[in-house]
Amino acid sequence: MGSILNPLYYAVSWVIVTFHSAFGLIFGKDSHESIKWSLSIIGLVIVIRIILIPLFVKQIKSQRALTALQPHMKEIQKKHKDDRQKQSEEMMKLYKEHKTNPLASCFPILAQAPIFFALFTVLNGIARDTSHGFLRGDLLKSAQEAKFFGANLSSTFLSSDTNSQTKLVTVALIVFMSATTFTTQRQLMVKGMPKMDSSNNMMLQQQKIMLYVFPVIFAVSGVNFPVGVLLYWSTTNLWTFGQQYYVIKRNPTPGSPAYDELMKKRAAKNKESGINPTGEESGTTQTDPNNLGQKQQRQQPSKKKKKKK
């Protein structure tokens, strides 16, 4: 397993070391080591999330395609309500025809899993004085001494040498990580998804599972994560929240509360600008729909007859 993931160890450690060297030019070569290592992990998040933008776009498209398929899915469920196997077959056929996937919302998380594991291994190696990838020699010693608000980046809540400061920072990061996971998912469900019938709705059930299960998983498993990994995941949650907020606000899913809100704002803005919903300025001559194709003539003002003297 280690040999299979070796390229990932080198890739993750190379990104971190490269950022560390870049921040060395800003802060000085032998100063502010803790800040440089912490910012290097944040830099890793930025690189990974930029790479994952195409997957995020695919996720959004798939979610909207599933929303459009809801009426067809309900018909299949109603038609084959007594035959689960036939219902599943028809659902898969529907997904294949429209080139969508109900699990697409998990793609960004699944794509990050190997990187997450590689970072976990690299940071654990720092704690155990074991080099992985490019983290070796003086860089390894420097990383071992790096701290985030007084907590070693390689320490975990359950480490035997963990002090009270490390436990406090670890708990704070776990709470923040779980809270941002919940808030991001709730933002999607409340603002970004069209109103649906909750009965027998696979997409809505999947979103509810993600809303409640993922934060609990992070909270329970977070005690085993090094501080550096918790910093990575907290930062990536912030990125996800901001990225999703931008999409929901600027390009919301049709039929969602955010879409209705955007339409109302545009209508109010057009009204203030003197533009009616058809895009024409108020006060302009309207075309009679019964006389389409006929040339509209401007009505000439009637001339008043001059009184004879």
N, C-alpha and C positions, 0 to 999 in steps of 0.2 A: 504493500500500500504506500509505503514511504517513497519507493522509487517511482511510482506512478505520479505522486504529487510533487516530486522534486522540482519540475519546471515551475509549478505554482509557488513553491517556497522561494525560488530564485526571483520570480516575477514580483511577488509581494515585497520581499526584502529589498529588491532593487529600487522599486518605487519609493519606499520609505527612506532608504539611504540617499537616493537622489534628492528628495525633498530636504532631508537633513543637511546635505551639502549646500543646497541653495539657500536655506535659511541661515547657514553659517556665514554666508557672504553679507547677510543683513545684520545679524546679531553679533557677529564675531566668531572666529573659529573655535575658541575654547571657552565660550561663555553662553549662559542661558541654555544649557543642554536640555533641561526638562521641557522648556518651552519649544525648543526645536523638535524634539521627539514627539511631543503632543501634536504640534502643528503638522508634522510629517504624516501622522495617522489620519488627521483630517484631510490632508492632501491626497492620501490614498482613496478616501471616500469620494472626493471630487472626481478623480480619474476614473474610478469604477462606475460612478453614476453617469458620467458623460458617455462611457462605452455602452451603458445599458439604456440609453435614450431610445434607440430603435425598438428595444423590447418593450419599453414603456408605451411607445406609440402603438405597437401591436396590441398591447394589453387594452388600451383605450378603445381601439377599433373593434376588438373582439367583444368587449363589454357592450358596446353600442349595437353590434350585430345581434348579440343575444337578446338585447332589449327589444329589437325589432322582430325577433322570432317568437316572442312570448305568446302571441295569439295562436301560432301554429303549434307550439309546444303544449298549450292547454287543450287544443283539439286532439292531439295525439294521446295525452293523458286521459281525456274523456272517452276517446274511442277504444282504447286498450286498457281501461282501468282494472280489468280482471286478469290481464296477462302482462305481468311485469317484464318478462323476457322480450315479448313483442314490442312493448313500450320502449324498452332500452334500445332495441334494434332500430326502431323508427326514429328515435332521438338521434342516434349516431348517424343515421342516414341523412337526417336534416342538417346536422352540423357539417357533415362532409359536403353536402350540396352547396351550402352557403360559406364554406371554407372558414369556419370559426371553431373555437374550442372553449368549453365552459371552464377549463382550468387555466385559461390565459392570464387571469388576475394573479396567479401564483408565480408566473414566469420570472419576474424580476427577483423575487425572494429565492426561488430555486437556483437561478443563475448565480446569485451571490453566495450560495452555500459552500462551494469549493473554496472560494476566496476567503470566506469567513473561517473555514476550517484551517486553511493555510496560515492566516493571521494568528489564529489561536495557537497553532503549533509553533510558529516563530516566537511569539511572546512567551510561551511556556518554556521554549528553549533558552530564552534570556534568563528566566528565573533559575533554570537548572544548569546554567553555564554551558549550554550546548548550542553550537552554531548551526544556523540554517541559512542556506543561500549566501547572500553577501554580508550578513551580520556576523562578523567574526573579528577577532583581535581587539584592537582599541575601540572599534565601533560597538562590539558586544559589551565591553566593560562600561562604556558610556551609556548604553541603553539600560544596563542593569541599575545604574544609579539615577536614571531619569524618573521624575515624579510628576503626578498630576494632582495639584492641590494637596501636596504632602503624601500622596499615596503612590507607591511604586507601580509603574505601568505594567509590570509583569506579575504583580501580586493579585491574589483572589481573596474573596471573603473568607474562604475556608482554609487558606494557607496557614501553616503552623506558626509562621513568623509574623502574621498579620497583626498590626497594632490597631488601636481604637480609631486613629485618623483614617487608616485605610478602610476599615469597616464602615465608617461614616460616609466616606466618598463612594464606596462600592454600593451601599444602600441607596444613596442619593441618585447615582447613575441608573440603578436598576428601576427605581420608581419613575425616573424621567423616561427611561426607555420604554417601560410598559405603558405609561400615560400617553406618550406620543404615538405609540402603536394604536392604542384605542382611539385617540382623537382623530388620527388620520383616517382610520376606517370609518368612524362615525361621520366624519365630514363627507366622505364619499356616499354613504347611505342616505344621509339627511338632505344634502344639497345636490349631489351629482347623479342620483339615480331616479328614473321616472317612478311614479307611484304605481305599485303593482298589488295584485291580489296575493296575499301571503300564503294562501293555501296551495300546497303542492307546487311551489315555485322553487325550482332547483337553484337558480341564480341567487335569489334572496336568502335562501337557507345557507348557501355557501358563504355569502357575505356576513351573515349573522355568526356563523362559526368562526370566521376570521376576526370578527369584532370582539368576541369574548374569549376565544381559546388562545389566540396568539399572545395577548398581554399576559395571560396566566402562565403560559409556557416560558416566556421571557423572565417573568418574576421568579419562577421556581428554579429554572436552570441558570439564572444570572449569577448565583452564588459561586458557580464553578468557573465563571469567565474571568480572565485577567482584566485589570482596569483598562488596559489599552483596547481590548476587544469591546468592552462596554462603551468606551469613548467612540470607537468606530461605529457601533450600532446606534448609539444616540444621535450621532452626527448624520448618519444615513437616514434616520427617521425624520430629522428636521428637513433634510433635502426632499424626501418623499412628500412631506406635508406641504412644503412650499411649491413644489412642482405640481402637485395635484390641485392646490388652491388656484394656481395660475390657470390651469386647464379648465377647471370648473367655472372660474370667473370669466375667462376670455372666450372659451369655446365649449360651453356646456352641452350635455346630452339633450337632444330635443325631448320635451315632455317632462324634464326634471324641474324641481323648484328653482334651481339656479337659472335655467333657460327661461322660465316664465318671468323671473325677476329681471333678466337681461332685456327681454322683449318690452317689459313695462318701462324700463329706463330709456330705451331707444325711442319708444312712443312719446314719452314725456319730453325727451330732447328734441324730437322732430316737431312737437307741438310748440315748444318755445321758439324754434327756428322758423315757424310758419310753414312747415312742411306737413302735408296730410299723409296718412298711411300709404297712399299710392305713390308717394315720392314727388308729388307736384306741389309747388308753392301755393299757399292759400291766396285766393283772389284771382287766380288764372281762370280762363274760360274752360269749362268742363265739356267734354265731348258727350253728346247724347248717344247712349248705347244702341238706340233704335236706328240711328242714322250713320252707322259705321260705314266708312268708305266714301261718304259724301263730303264734299268740300264744304267746310264751315265758312260761312260768309259773315263778315263783320257788319253789324247793324249800323246803318247810317243815321245820324241824327236828323230828325224831321225839321224842315225849314219852315219858319213862321212866315206867313204871308204879310207883306207890308200893307198897312192901311193906306187906301187912296185918299189923297188930300181933296 
